Amino acid sequence: MKHFEANFDGLVGPTHNYAGLSFGNVASLNNAALTSNPKAAAKQGLQKAKALADLGMVQGVLAPQERPDLYTLRRIGFSGSDAEVLQKAAQQAPALLNACCSASSMWTANAATVSPSADTRDGKVHFTPANLVDKLHRSIEPITTGNILQATFNNDRHFKHHQHLPEHTSFGDEGAANHTRLCSEYGHAGVELFVYGQEATNPSAVKPTKYPARQTLEASQAVARLHQLEDESCVFMQQNPDVIDQGVFHNDVISVGNQNVLFYHEQAFLNTDAKFDEIRRKMNADMHFVKVATSQVSIDDAVRSYLFNTQIITLPSGEMAIIAPTNCQENPAVFAYLNELITLGTPIKQVRYYDVKQSMQNGGGPACLRLRVAMNEQEVEAVNQNTLMNNTLFTRLNTWVDKYYRDQLTVSDLADPQLIIESRTALDELTQILKLGSVYQFQ
Ligand SMILES: N=C(N)NCCC[C@H](NC(=O)CCC(=O)O)C(=O)O
């Protein structure tokens, strides 16, 4: 049977904006209060997704969340009509209004952790939505994320959906951004590499001192248990706290894997040698650890360019390609490194650049925008087919974006009640295009 690694990209929602909500994420803080262009953001995302489909990859889309989130605003005491709720929140608690308006669900690498059926004891593909408790604006995502995942992977025979982990910092979980599956072939059992930032229940363990470690070991272990993974096929590795303090807020900002390749910065992890030995022992295949030294690319350049927030994909030809943001072309050290990388005799033979600047300005590169789901042919057939990218869906979604999305949005626009109507009308139509049923509270 054929096996694929599908990418499900998050559609950018109509309220995409720059509110500086993510302490520890340098781009988010540096670009706070820029004027965003939600239309361009959505179209950049669609272009990248379509380009991968055109390369012969299985590519899907995940619907965005409803924002402004009036339910949360009402839950914290703002009352009256929808317009009044927005207006009162804007006057009394603008930071809370901003949190309830973020389009952050576009970064579907944080939507969930996914374990393919080849790795799980019951032979199903397992999904656990991430609780994202470290950031208020993201902590309001998991319930709707679960609804959207269930409407997209809507077949109980093949897909097992779990509830998100308890909403406490001990179980801080940021999903696939801190999880990489290594394997020889997508359909063979692999090693699931969980990278955590801190141990919540061990006060003497090292952790960052300046910025938060969003993922805990306890959360990663809980996901591995839920997903029915064998101990022999899991590796738990700590991210280097020093790089978290330099703006590496997720592991996918400093390393990325695909099949038997792990592309990483030499400062990415703690106990690197011992942990790589464990990976080698647990893999039934040769591993290629592709190391980038600080002398080649500094942590600062890695964070600015998102060299490691690239996607490494295996093309139908069997060759691997890196899907990079155009920011990597614009950084001389990184561009020189990537030009050299494809000559080094690693499985990575091509680099392709895509402009996802609207997302990058919030700290979200190509890899943040996608959730990977390795599946066999039958599982791909069991996916809601209306969510899979092709010429028709691409045209339809671009027309839909043109109809509903603004080309400018500032933080002060978030109090505009018209945005509620635009957003709901757009999402209602989207659920019809993708045939998702009712996934939003307003429906
Ligand atoms: N690395 C991965 N996988 N995802 C990137 C997520 C970026 C997101 N940015 C934000 O939420 C910024 C929102 C704002 O500032 O308006 C975050 O920090 O959680």
The ligand as an ORCA input file, in Angstrom:
! r2SCAN-3c Opt
* xyz 0 1
  N       6.457     27.815     15.560
  C       5.228     27.466     15.319
  N       4.939     26.256     15.078
  N       4.213     28.372     15.375
  C       4.363     29.770     15.397
  C       3.276     30.389     16.178
  C       3.369     31.887     16.174
  C       2.412     32.501     17.175
  N       2.420     33.946     17.016
  C       1.466     34.690     17.603
  O       0.545     34.217     18.232
  C       1.561     36.190     17.416
  C       0.230     36.902     17.542
  C       0.359     38.392     17.673
  O       1.349     38.880     18.218
  O      -0.551     39.104     17.211
  C       2.790     32.101     18.597
  O       3.660     32.755     19.184
  O       2.238     31.117     19.113
*
